[in-house]
Amino acid sequence: MNFETELMYLKERIEKAESINDLDYLRRTNEKKYWWTSILITGLFYGLNGKVGKMILGWIVGAITFGIYSLYLIYTSYKDQKEFNDQMEFYILNRKKELEKINSSSINTPISDEDNNLNFCTSCGNKLEKGVKFCESCGTELLINEN
């Protein structure tokens, strides 16, 4: 093909292309056609402008709001649980220290004459008879001050 015939061929094609509208051109060619996108976009515009669209938007906004609120509730309950656990740990440690202090101070506590009249063991609380030097229940030695 020489240059002049090729130029004529291209001019004819340009004239044909100008006369064909765009939709008809897409229909006749073998290019990929994304027809579903045009249907989707048309459906969205139609749906969002009507009652169905407002309902869909309402559901979407409601779902997002519910999700945010759920995350807030989960966060606050976790935070409250952590604070409660910290408070309980503090209480248990303080109570343990108090009990250790009470147990260490009550071992081998001497019994005075006034306390001897009560006749109770300082370790286990068992009732004692007068003049006994050891508890019959737990075997703790009872120190009696004779002043």
Beta strands, then each sheet from edge to edge (+ up, - down):
end
